[in-house]
Amino acid sequence: MNRILSGRGRGRRLKAPAGSRTRPTSARVRQTLFDILAPEIPGSRFLDAFAGGGAVGFEALSRGAEAVVLVEQDATAVAAIRENARALANLGQVEVVRQDVATALLGFSRAGRRFDIVYLDPPYDSDMYEKVLHTLGASTLLEEGGLLAVEHFHKRELPGTIGHLGRTRSVKVGDHRLSFYRLTTVDRP
């Protein structure tokens, strides 16, 4: 069972989705991720794409994110996220979107929504990395100076630049890698 590692919800248990359709982000990877993101989290609008049970998004909320949006397509995972959101309602604003990530990103973009931090963790064997990275690199979903964190298998190479995104850091954590991209200045509508 996952637990929130730090912040106002520290130690709180998180329900995980039953079955093997989602791969939870390990505590070690989450700790490394949030050690790096710590100065960016307070007051941020945080998007957890491919949220699984939502452990990363709820960790962000516990550490001071203003609002968290969790996008997940799997019904079992969404049920776990909603149960966790009810149990952690006192931590802040949570929005759960049951949709595939590509469709959700398009909808957010059309609605003019923007995020300070986007966390991306598709299934390791999927082709969604490049598709979603290109969408984010060409869109206005990230605020200027916004940050994208991508979890992937350590041997999978991701591009150094994609549209308006440039990789600023890459950290290996066991068999996982966290790649960080920063949005460069773009013209806004």
PyMOL commands that place a pseudoatom at each C-alpha (Angstrom):
pseudoatom trace, name=CA, resn=MET, resi=1, chain=A, elem=C, hetatm=0, pos=[0.000, 0.000, 0.000]
pseudoatom trace, name=CA, resn=ASN, resi=2, chain=A, elem=C, hetatm=0, pos=[1.268, 3.475, -0.892]
pseudoatom trace, name=CA, resn=ARG, resi=3, chain=A, elem=C, hetatm=0, pos=[1.583, 6.181, 1.719]
pseudoatom trace, name=CA, resn=ILE, resi=4, chain=A, elem=C, hetatm=0, pos=[2.061, 9.918, 1.395]
pseudoatom trace, name=CA, resn=LEU, resi=5, chain=A, elem=C, hetatm=0, pos=[5.715, 10.548, 2.163]
pseudoatom trace, name=CA, resn=SER, resi=6, chain=A, elem=C, hetatm=0, pos=[5.738, 14.148, 3.384]
pseudoatom trace, name=CA, resn=GLY, resi=7, chain=A, elem=C, hetatm=0, pos=[3.718, 17.297, 3.970]
pseudoatom trace, name=CA, resn=ARG, resi=8, chain=A, elem=C, hetatm=0, pos=[0.342, 17.803, 5.598]
pseudoatom trace, name=CA, resn=GLY, resi=9, chain=A, elem=C, hetatm=0, pos=[-0.836, 14.302, 4.673]
pseudoatom trace, name=CA, resn=ARG, resi=10, chain=A, elem=C, hetatm=0, pos=[2.355, 12.499, 5.676]
pseudoatom trace, name=CA, resn=GLY, resi=11, chain=A, elem=C, hetatm=0, pos=[1.794, 8.840, 6.533]
pseudoatom trace, name=CA, resn=ARG, resi=12, chain=A, elem=C, hetatm=0, pos=[-1.751, 8.733, 5.140]
pseudoatom trace, name=CA, resn=ARG, resi=13, chain=A, elem=C, hetatm=0, pos=[-2.458, 5.504, 3.277]
pseudoatom trace, name=CA, resn=LEU, resi=14, chain=A, elem=C, hetatm=0, pos=[-3.506, 5.619, -0.343]
pseudoatom trace, name=CA, resn=LYS, resi=15, chain=A, elem=C, hetatm=0, pos=[-5.754, 3.022, -1.876]
pseudoatom trace, name=CA, resn=ALA, resi=16, chain=A, elem=C, hetatm=0, pos=[-4.124, 1.409, -4.916]
pseudoatom trace, name=CA, resn=PRO, resi=17, chain=A, elem=C, hetatm=0, pos=[-6.115, 0.092, -7.877]
pseudoatom trace, name=CA, resn=ALA, resi=18, chain=A, elem=C, hetatm=0, pos=[-6.609, -3.665, -7.921]
pseudoatom trace, name=CA, resn=GLY, resi=19, chain=A, elem=C, hetatm=0, pos=[-4.951, -5.665, -10.682]
pseudoatom trace, name=CA, resn=SER, resi=20, chain=A, elem=C, hetatm=0, pos=[-1.860, -5.037, -12.748]
pseudoatom trace, name=CA, resn=ARG, resi=21, chain=A, elem=C, hetatm=0, pos=[-3.105, -2.524, -15.323]
pseudoatom trace, name=CA, resn=THR, resi=22, chain=A, elem=C, hetatm=0, pos=[-1.302, 0.330, -13.599]
pseudoatom trace, name=CA, resn=ARG, resi=23, chain=A, elem=C, hetatm=0, pos=[2.269, 0.491, -12.291]
pseudoatom trace, name=CA, resn=PRO, resi=24, chain=A, elem=C, hetatm=0, pos=[2.505, 2.512, -9.084]
pseudoatom trace, name=CA, resn=THR, resi=25, chain=A, elem=C, hetatm=0, pos=[5.397, 4.947, -8.763]
pseudoatom trace, name=CA, resn=SER, resi=26, chain=A, elem=C, hetatm=0, pos=[7.672, 3.549, -6.052]
pseudoatom trace, name=CA, resn=ALA, resi=27, chain=A, elem=C, hetatm=0, pos=[8.324, 5.468, -2.848]
pseudoatom trace, name=CA, resn=ARG, resi=28, chain=A, elem=C, hetatm=0, pos=[11.997, 5.819, -3.828]
pseudoatom trace, name=CA, resn=VAL, resi=29, chain=A, elem=C, hetatm=0, pos=[11.139, 7.397, -7.196]
pseudoatom trace, name=CA, resn=ARG, resi=30, chain=A, elem=C, hetatm=0, pos=[8.503, 9.661, -5.608]
pseudoatom trace, name=CA, resn=GLN, resi=31, chain=A, elem=C, hetatm=0, pos=[10.981, 10.791, -2.940]
pseudoatom trace, name=CA, resn=THR, resi=32, chain=A, elem=C, hetatm=0, pos=[13.590, 11.651, -5.588]
pseudoatom trace, name=CA, resn=LEU, resi=33, chain=A, elem=C, hetatm=0, pos=[10.976, 13.397, -7.741]
pseudoatom trace, name=CA, resn=PHE, resi=34, chain=A, elem=C, hetatm=0, pos=[9.716, 15.557, -4.885]
pseudoatom trace, name=CA, resn=ASP, resi=35, chain=A, elem=C, hetatm=0, pos=[13.204, 16.319, -3.567]
pseudoatom trace, name=CA, resn=ILE, resi=36, chain=A, elem=C, hetatm=0, pos=[13.841, 17.894, -6.979]
pseudoatom trace, name=CA, resn=LEU, resi=37, chain=A, elem=C, hetatm=0, pos=[10.408, 19.529, -7.317]
pseudoatom trace, name=CA, resn=ALA, resi=38, chain=A, elem=C, hetatm=0, pos=[10.275, 20.855, -3.724]
pseudoatom trace, name=CA, resn=PRO, resi=39, chain=A, elem=C, hetatm=0, pos=[10.818, 24.551, -4.551]
pseudoatom trace, name=CA, resn=GLU, resi=40, chain=A, elem=C, hetatm=0, pos=[8.247, 24.399, -7.381]
pseudoatom trace, name=CA, resn=ILE, resi=41, chain=A, elem=C, hetatm=0, pos=[5.354, 22.715, -5.516]
pseudoatom trace, name=CA, resn=PRO, resi=42, chain=A, elem=C, hetatm=0, pos=[3.912, 25.310, -3.079]
pseudoatom trace, name=CA, resn=GLY, resi=43, chain=A, elem=C, hetatm=0, pos=[0.977, 27.095, -4.696]
pseudoatom trace, name=CA, resn=SER, resi=44, chain=A, elem=C, hetatm=0, pos=[1.364, 25.242, -8.011]
pseudoatom trace, name=CA, resn=ARG, resi=45, chain=A, elem=C, hetatm=0, pos=[-1.255, 23.873, -10.372]
pseudoatom trace, name=CA, resn=PHE, resi=46, chain=A, elem=C, hetatm=0, pos=[-0.139, 20.254, -10.803]
pseudoatom trace, name=CA, resn=LEU, resi=47, chain=A, elem=C, hetatm=0, pos=[-1.242, 17.840, -13.554]
pseudoatom trace, name=CA, resn=ASP, resi=48, chain=A, elem=C, hetatm=0, pos=[-0.661, 14.124, -12.973]
pseudoatom trace, name=CA, resn=ALA, resi=49, chain=A, elem=C, hetatm=0, pos=[-1.167, 12.461, -16.378]
pseudoatom trace, name=CA, resn=PHE, resi=50, chain=A, elem=C, hetatm=0, pos=[-1.505, 8.649, -16.448]
pseudoatom trace, name=CA, resn=ALA, resi=51, chain=A, elem=C, hetatm=0, pos=[-2.232, 8.996, -12.733]
pseudoatom trace, name=CA, resn=GLY, resi=52, chain=A, elem=C, hetatm=0, pos=[-2.777, 5.323, -11.830]
pseudoatom trace, name=CA, resn=GLY, resi=53, chain=A, elem=C, hetatm=0, pos=[-3.897, 5.445, -8.195]
pseudoatom trace, name=CA, resn=GLY, resi=54, chain=A, elem=C, hetatm=0, pos=[-2.885, 9.101, -7.922]
pseudoatom trace, name=CA, resn=ALA, resi=55, chain=A, elem=C, hetatm=0, pos=[0.035, 8.747, -5.467]
pseudoatom trace, name=CA, resn=VAL, resi=56, chain=A, elem=C, hetatm=0, pos=[2.137, 11.404, -7.233]
pseudoatom trace, name=CA, resn=GLY, resi=57, chain=A, elem=C, hetatm=0, pos=[-0.712, 13.915, -7.442]
pseudoatom trace, name=CA, resn=PHE, resi=58, chain=A, elem=C, hetatm=0, pos=[-1.723, 13.385, -3.810]
pseudoatom trace, name=CA, resn=GLU, resi=59, chain=A, elem=C, hetatm=0, pos=[1.917, 13.760, -2.745]
pseudoatom trace, name=CA, resn=ALA, resi=60, chain=A, elem=C, hetatm=0, pos=[1.992, 17.123, -4.566]
pseudoatom trace, name=CA, resn=LEU, resi=61, chain=A, elem=C, hetatm=0, pos=[-1.203, 18.163, -2.805]
pseudoatom trace, name=CA, resn=SER, resi=62, chain=A, elem=C, hetatm=0, pos=[0.199, 17.148, 0.580]
pseudoatom trace, name=CA, resn=ARG, resi=63, chain=A, elem=C, hetatm=0, pos=[3.322, 19.222, -0.091]
pseudoatom trace, name=CA, resn=GLY, resi=64, chain=A, elem=C, hetatm=0, pos=[1.405, 22.398, -0.874]
pseudoatom trace, name=CA, resn=ALA, resi=65, chain=A, elem=C, hetatm=0, pos=[0.178, 22.331, -4.480]
pseudoatom trace, name=CA, resn=GLU, resi=66, chain=A, elem=C, hetatm=0, pos=[-2.812, 24.651, -4.811]
pseudoatom trace, name=CA, resn=ALA, resi=67, chain=A, elem=C, hetatm=0, pos=[-4.717, 22.355, -7.147]
pseudoatom trace, name=CA, resn=VAL, resi=68, chain=A, elem=C, hetatm=0, pos=[-4.121, 18.881, -8.572]
pseudoatom trace, name=CA, resn=VAL, resi=69, chain=A, elem=C, hetatm=0, pos=[-5.683, 17.378, -11.696]
pseudoatom trace, name=CA, resn=LEU, resi=70, chain=A, elem=C, hetatm=0, pos=[-5.400, 13.604, -12.059]
pseudoatom trace, name=CA, resn=VAL, resi=71, chain=A, elem=C, hetatm=0, pos=[-6.015, 12.093, -15.505]
pseudoatom trace, name=CA, resn=GLU, resi=72, chain=A, elem=C, hetatm=0, pos=[-6.549, 8.347, -15.792]
pseudoatom trace, name=CA, resn=GLN, resi=73, chain=A, elem=C, hetatm=0, pos=[-8.518, 6.192, -18.206]
pseudoatom trace, name=CA, resn=ASP, resi=74, chain=A, elem=C, hetatm=0, pos=[-8.753, 2.896, -16.276]
pseudoatom trace, name=CA, resn=ALA, resi=75, chain=A, elem=C, hetatm=0, pos=[-12.052, 2.626, -14.346]
pseudoatom trace, name=CA, resn=THR, resi=76, chain=A, elem=C, hetatm=0, pos=[-10.551, 0.674, -11.432]
pseudoatom trace, name=CA, resn=ALA, resi=77, chain=A, elem=C, hetatm=0, pos=[-7.782, 3.239, -11.024]
pseudoatom trace, name=CA, resn=VAL, resi=78, chain=A, elem=C, hetatm=0, pos=[-10.250, 6.133, -11.205]
pseudoatom trace, name=CA, resn=ALA, resi=79, chain=A, elem=C, hetatm=0, pos=[-12.336, 4.502, -8.464]
pseudoatom trace, name=CA, resn=ALA, resi=80, chain=A, elem=C, hetatm=0, pos=[-9.214, 4.309, -6.258]
pseudoatom trace, name=CA, resn=ILE, resi=81, chain=A, elem=C, hetatm=0, pos=[-8.326, 7.943, -7.037]
pseudoatom trace, name=CA, resn=ARG, resi=82, chain=A, elem=C, hetatm=0, pos=[-11.830, 9.112, -6.126]
pseudoatom trace, name=CA, resn=GLU, resi=83, chain=A, elem=C, hetatm=0, pos=[-11.747, 7.163, -2.862]
pseudoatom trace, name=CA, resn=ASN, resi=84, chain=A, elem=C, hetatm=0, pos=[-8.357, 8.715, -2.029]
pseudoatom trace, name=CA, resn=ALA, resi=85, chain=A, elem=C, hetatm=0, pos=[-9.660, 12.187, -2.938]
pseudoatom trace, name=CA, resn=ARG, resi=86, chain=A, elem=C, hetatm=0, pos=[-12.597, 11.791, -0.547]
pseudoatom trace, name=CA, resn=ALA, resi=87, chain=A, elem=C, hetatm=0, pos=[-10.278, 10.632, 2.253]
pseudoatom trace, name=CA, resn=LEU, resi=88, chain=A, elem=C, hetatm=0, pos=[-7.878, 13.525, 1.644]
pseudoatom trace, name=CA, resn=ALA, resi=89, chain=A, elem=C, hetatm=0, pos=[-10.429, 16.270, 0.919]
pseudoatom trace, name=CA, resn=ASN, resi=90, chain=A, elem=C, hetatm=0, pos=[-8.968, 18.447, 3.680]
pseudoatom trace, name=CA, resn=LEU, resi=91, chain=A, elem=C, hetatm=0, pos=[-5.643, 18.748, 1.790]
pseudoatom trace, name=CA, resn=GLY, resi=92, chain=A, elem=C, hetatm=0, pos=[-6.954, 20.851, -1.081]
pseudoatom trace, name=CA, resn=GLN, resi=93, chain=A, elem=C, hetatm=0, pos=[-8.509, 20.968, -4.515]
pseudoatom trace, name=CA, resn=VAL, resi=94, chain=A, elem=C, hetatm=0, pos=[-8.501, 17.728, -6.538]
pseudoatom trace, name=CA, resn=GLU, resi=95, chain=A, elem=C, hetatm=0, pos=[-10.044, 17.215, -9.963]
pseudoatom trace, name=CA, resn=VAL, resi=96, chain=A, elem=C, hetatm=0, pos=[-10.318, 13.701, -11.378]
pseudoatom trace, name=CA, resn=VAL, resi=97, chain=A, elem=C, hetatm=0, pos=[-10.644, 13.297, -15.149]
pseudoatom trace, name=CA, resn=ARG, resi=98, chain=A, elem=C, hetatm=0, pos=[-11.493, 9.866, -16.525]
pseudoatom trace, name=CA, resn=GLN, resi=99, chain=A, elem=C, hetatm=0, pos=[-10.252, 10.132, -20.084]
pseudoatom trace, name=CA, resn=ASP, resi=100, chain=A, elem=C, hetatm=0, pos=[-7.313, 9.120, -22.205]
pseudoatom trace, name=CA, resn=VAL, resi=101, chain=A, elem=C, hetatm=0, pos=[-4.475, 11.597, -21.741]
pseudoatom trace, name=CA, resn=ALA, resi=102, chain=A, elem=C, hetatm=0, pos=[-4.318, 12.817, -25.360]
pseudoatom trace, name=CA, resn=THR, resi=103, chain=A, elem=C, hetatm=0, pos=[-8.023, 13.735, -25.320]
pseudoatom trace, name=CA, resn=ALA, resi=104, chain=A, elem=C, hetatm=0, pos=[-7.761, 15.350, -21.880]
pseudoatom trace, name=CA, resn=LEU, resi=105, chain=A, elem=C, hetatm=0, pos=[-4.776, 17.487, -22.935]
pseudoatom trace, name=CA, resn=LEU, resi=106, chain=A, elem=C, hetatm=0, pos=[-6.635, 18.655, -26.032]
pseudoatom trace, name=CA, resn=GLY, resi=107, chain=A, elem=C, hetatm=0, pos=[-9.644, 19.598, -23.883]
pseudoatom trace, name=CA, resn=PHE, resi=108, chain=A, elem=C, hetatm=0, pos=[-7.481, 21.470, -21.369]
pseudoatom trace, name=CA, resn=SER, resi=109, chain=A, elem=C, hetatm=0, pos=[-5.758, 23.327, -24.198]
pseudoatom trace, name=CA, resn=ARG, resi=110, chain=A, elem=C, hetatm=0, pos=[-9.053, 24.333, -25.824]
pseudoatom trace, name=CA, resn=ALA, resi=111, chain=A, elem=C, hetatm=0, pos=[-10.330, 25.550, -22.459]
pseudoatom trace, name=CA, resn=GLY, resi=112, chain=A, elem=C, hetatm=0, pos=[-7.209, 27.699, -21.994]
pseudoatom trace, name=CA, resn=ARG, resi=113, chain=A, elem=C, hetatm=0, pos=[-6.076, 25.832, -18.875]
pseudoatom trace, name=CA, resn=ARG, resi=114, chain=A, elem=C, hetatm=0, pos=[-2.453, 26.035, -17.805]
pseudoatom trace, name=CA, resn=PHE, resi=115, chain=A, elem=C, hetatm=0, pos=[-0.339, 24.130, -15.316]
pseudoatom trace, name=CA, resn=ASP, resi=116, chain=A, elem=C, hetatm=0, pos=[2.860, 24.963, -13.471]
pseudoatom trace, name=CA, resn=ILE, resi=117, chain=A, elem=C, hetatm=0, pos=[3.971, 21.325, -13.274]
pseudoatom trace, name=CA, resn=VAL, resi=118, chain=A, elem=C, hetatm=0, pos=[3.014, 18.325, -15.390]
pseudoatom trace, name=CA, resn=TYR, resi=119, chain=A, elem=C, hetatm=0, pos=[4.029, 14.813, -14.334]
pseudoatom trace, name=CA, resn=LEU, resi=120, chain=A, elem=C, hetatm=0, pos=[3.947, 12.217, -17.096]
pseudoatom trace, name=CA, resn=ASP, resi=121, chain=A, elem=C, hetatm=0, pos=[4.212, 8.472, -16.439]
pseudoatom trace, name=CA, resn=PRO, resi=122, chain=A, elem=C, hetatm=0, pos=[2.712, 6.387, -19.274]
pseudoatom trace, name=CA, resn=PRO, resi=123, chain=A, elem=C, hetatm=0, pos=[3.117, 2.609, -19.407]
pseudoatom trace, name=CA, resn=TYR, resi=124, chain=A, elem=C, hetatm=0, pos=[6.798, 1.981, -20.086]
pseudoatom trace, name=CA, resn=ASP, resi=125, chain=A, elem=C, hetatm=0, pos=[6.150, -0.003, -23.279]
pseudoatom trace, name=CA, resn=SER, resi=126, chain=A, elem=C, hetatm=0, pos=[3.715, 2.491, -24.814]
pseudoatom trace, name=CA, resn=ASP, resi=127, chain=A, elem=C, hetatm=0, pos=[4.223, 4.884, -27.705]
pseudoatom trace, name=CA, resn=MET, resi=128, chain=A, elem=C, hetatm=0, pos=[2.530, 7.649, -25.709]
pseudoatom trace, name=CA, resn=TYR, resi=129, chain=A, elem=C, hetatm=0, pos=[5.770, 9.295, -24.533]
pseudoatom trace, name=CA, resn=GLU, resi=130, chain=A, elem=C, hetatm=0, pos=[6.601, 10.953, -27.824]
pseudoatom trace, name=CA, resn=LYS, resi=131, chain=A, elem=C, hetatm=0, pos=[2.958, 11.737, -28.666]
pseudoatom trace, name=CA, resn=VAL, resi=132, chain=A, elem=C, hetatm=0, pos=[2.266, 13.458, -25.356]
pseudoatom trace, name=CA, resn=LEU, resi=133, chain=A, elem=C, hetatm=0, pos=[5.661, 15.203, -25.272]
pseudoatom trace, name=CA, resn=HIS, resi=134, chain=A, elem=C, hetatm=0, pos=[4.996, 16.638, -28.740]
pseudoatom trace, name=CA, resn=THR, resi=135, chain=A, elem=C, hetatm=0, pos=[1.515, 17.763, -27.652]
pseudoatom trace, name=CA, resn=LEU, resi=136, chain=A, elem=C, hetatm=0, pos=[2.925, 19.482, -24.566]
pseudoatom trace, name=CA, resn=GLY, resi=137, chain=A, elem=C, hetatm=0, pos=[5.826, 20.994, -26.500]
pseudoatom trace, name=CA, resn=ALA, resi=138, chain=A, elem=C, hetatm=0, pos=[3.495, 22.548, -29.063]
pseudoatom trace, name=CA, resn=SER, resi=139, chain=A, elem=C, hetatm=0, pos=[0.724, 23.650, -26.680]
pseudoatom trace, name=CA, resn=THR, resi=140, chain=A, elem=C, hetatm=0, pos=[0.211, 26.391, -24.130]
pseudoatom trace, name=CA, resn=LEU, resi=141, chain=A, elem=C, hetatm=0, pos=[-0.674, 23.964, -21.321]
pseudoatom trace, name=CA, resn=LEU, resi=142, chain=A, elem=C, hetatm=0, pos=[2.458, 24.739, -19.344]
pseudoatom trace, name=CA, resn=GLU, resi=143, chain=A, elem=C, hetatm=0, pos=[2.863, 28.178, -17.847]
pseudoatom trace, name=CA, resn=GLU, resi=144, chain=A, elem=C, hetatm=0, pos=[5.904, 30.101, -19.028]
pseudoatom trace, name=CA, resn=GLY, resi=145, chain=A, elem=C, hetatm=0, pos=[8.777, 28.665, -17.027]
pseudoatom trace, name=CA, resn=GLY, resi=146, chain=A, elem=C, hetatm=0, pos=[6.609, 25.614, -16.302]
pseudoatom trace, name=CA, resn=LEU, resi=147, chain=A, elem=C, hetatm=0, pos=[8.135, 22.239, -15.584]
pseudoatom trace, name=CA, resn=LEU, resi=148, chain=A, elem=C, hetatm=0, pos=[7.463, 18.813, -17.072]
pseudoatom trace, name=CA, resn=ALA, resi=149, chain=A, elem=C, hetatm=0, pos=[8.703, 15.728, -15.197]
pseudoatom trace, name=CA, resn=VAL, resi=150, chain=A, elem=C, hetatm=0, pos=[8.688, 12.418, -17.082]
pseudoatom trace, name=CA, resn=GLU, resi=151, chain=A, elem=C, hetatm=0, pos=[9.210, 8.993, -15.511]
pseudoatom trace, name=CA, resn=HIS, resi=152, chain=A, elem=C, hetatm=0, pos=[10.478, 6.330, -17.915]
pseudoatom trace, name=CA, resn=PHE, resi=153, chain=A, elem=C, hetatm=0, pos=[12.546, 3.148, -18.122]
pseudoatom trace, name=CA, resn=HIS, resi=154, chain=A, elem=C, hetatm=0, pos=[16.203, 4.104, -17.710]
pseudoatom trace, name=CA, resn=LYS, resi=155, chain=A, elem=C, hetatm=0, pos=[17.225, 2.669, -21.096]
pseudoatom trace, name=CA, resn=ARG, resi=156, chain=A, elem=C, hetatm=0, pos=[14.537, 4.545, -23.030]
pseudoatom trace, name=CA, resn=GLU, resi=157, chain=A, elem=C, hetatm=0, pos=[15.939, 7.634, -24.692]
pseudoatom trace, name=CA, resn=LEU, resi=158, chain=A, elem=C, hetatm=0, pos=[13.755, 10.717, -24.812]
pseudoatom trace, name=CA, resn=PRO, resi=159, chain=A, elem=C, hetatm=0, pos=[14.582, 13.727, -27.007]
pseudoatom trace, name=CA, resn=GLY, resi=160, chain=A, elem=C, hetatm=0, pos=[16.523, 16.647, -25.524]
pseudoatom trace, name=CA, resn=THR, resi=161, chain=A, elem=C, hetatm=0, pos=[14.156, 19.214, -27.031]
pseudoatom trace, name=CA, resn=ILE, resi=162, chain=A, elem=C, hetatm=0, pos=[10.572, 18.950, -28.173]
pseudoatom trace, name=CA, resn=GLY, resi=163, chain=A, elem=C, hetatm=0, pos=[8.819, 22.030, -29.491]
pseudoatom trace, name=CA, resn=HIS, resi=164, chain=A, elem=C, hetatm=0, pos=[9.137, 24.650, -26.765]
pseudoatom trace, name=CA, resn=LEU, resi=165, chain=A, elem=C, hetatm=0, pos=[10.435, 22.147, -24.198]
pseudoatom trace, name=CA, resn=GLY, resi=166, chain=A, elem=C, hetatm=0, pos=[14.099, 21.654, -23.375]
pseudoatom trace, name=CA, resn=ARG, resi=167, chain=A, elem=C, hetatm=0, pos=[15.440, 18.942, -21.068]
pseudoatom trace, name=CA, resn=THR, resi=168, chain=A, elem=C, hetatm=0, pos=[17.197, 20.492, -18.073]
pseudoatom trace, name=CA, resn=ARG, resi=169, chain=A, elem=C, hetatm=0, pos=[17.968, 17.442, -15.973]
pseudoatom trace, name=CA, resn=SER, resi=170, chain=A, elem=C, hetatm=0, pos=[17.863, 13.641, -16.011]
pseudoatom trace, name=CA, resn=VAL, resi=171, chain=A, elem=C, hetatm=0, pos=[18.220, 11.447, -12.923]
pseudoatom trace, name=CA, resn=LYS, resi=172, chain=A, elem=C, hetatm=0, pos=[18.487, 7.641, -12.799]
pseudoatom trace, name=CA, resn=VAL, resi=173, chain=A, elem=C, hetatm=0, pos=[16.698, 5.961, -9.887]
pseudoatom trace, name=CA, resn=GLY, resi=174, chain=A, elem=C, hetatm=0, pos=[17.240, 2.182, -10.041]
pseudoatom trace, name=CA, resn=ASP, resi=175, chain=A, elem=C, hetatm=0, pos=[15.675, 0.963, -13.303]
pseudoatom trace, name=CA, resn=HIS, resi=176, chain=A, elem=C, hetatm=0, pos=[13.766, 4.233, -13.670]
pseudoatom trace, name=CA, resn=ARG, resi=177, chain=A, elem=C, hetatm=0, pos=[14.759, 7.630, -14.997]
pseudoatom trace, name=CA, resn=LEU, resi=178, chain=A, elem=C, hetatm=0, pos=[13.235, 11.018, -14.286]
pseudoatom trace, name=CA, resn=SER, resi=179, chain=A, elem=C, hetatm=0, pos=[13.688, 13.530, -17.107]
pseudoatom trace, name=CA, resn=PHE, resi=180, chain=A, elem=C, hetatm=0, pos=[12.845, 17.176, -16.474]
pseudoatom trace, name=CA, resn=TYR, resi=181, chain=A, elem=C, hetatm=0, pos=[11.889, 19.660, -19.179]
pseudoatom trace, name=CA, resn=ARG, resi=182, chain=A, elem=C, hetatm=0, pos=[11.410, 23.388, -18.837]
pseudoatom trace, name=CA, resn=LEU, resi=183, chain=A, elem=C, hetatm=0, pos=[9.157, 25.431, -21.073]
pseudoatom trace, name=CA, resn=THR, resi=184, chain=A, elem=C, hetatm=0, pos=[11.064, 28.146, -22.866]
pseudoatom trace, name=CA, resn=THR, resi=185, chain=A, elem=C, hetatm=0, pos=[9.515, 31.529, -23.604]
pseudoatom trace, name=CA, resn=VAL, resi=186, chain=A, elem=C, hetatm=0, pos=[6.729, 31.316, -26.145]
pseudoatom trace, name=CA, resn=ASP, resi=187, chain=A, elem=C, hetatm=0, pos=[4.260, 33.791, -27.587]
pseudoatom trace, name=CA, resn=ARG, resi=188, chain=A, elem=C, hetatm=0, pos=[0.939, 33.453, -25.776]
pseudoatom trace, name=CA, resn=PRO, resi=189, chain=A, elem=C, hetatm=0, pos=[-2.419, 34.099, -27.414]
for i in range(1, 189): cmd.bond("trace and resi %d" % i, "trace and resi %d" % (i + 1))
show_as sticks, trace
zoom trace
